């Protein structure tokens, strides 16, 4: 039963961290500068994608996932270090 609770907690932590990264790791709703817009248009043309948002959104999801994984690993390592530390 303890394993199930720990697993559920870890999944909930990961989902919570992902939702936080979705909320805070992007440029929306602030408008992009012209240079950034030019980059996304050039990159979408280079990949043969008609709409730059079709490239921007998956790229940002991957970046948010990477940020979530890094935060999750850091929290788990800190928790283990805290938990194993003698008092």
Secondary structure, 3 states (H helix, E strand, C coil): CHHHHHHHHHHHHHHHHHHHHHHHCCCCCCCCCHHHHHHHHHHHHHHCCCCCHHHHHHHHHHHHHHHHHHHHHHHHHHHHHHHHCCC
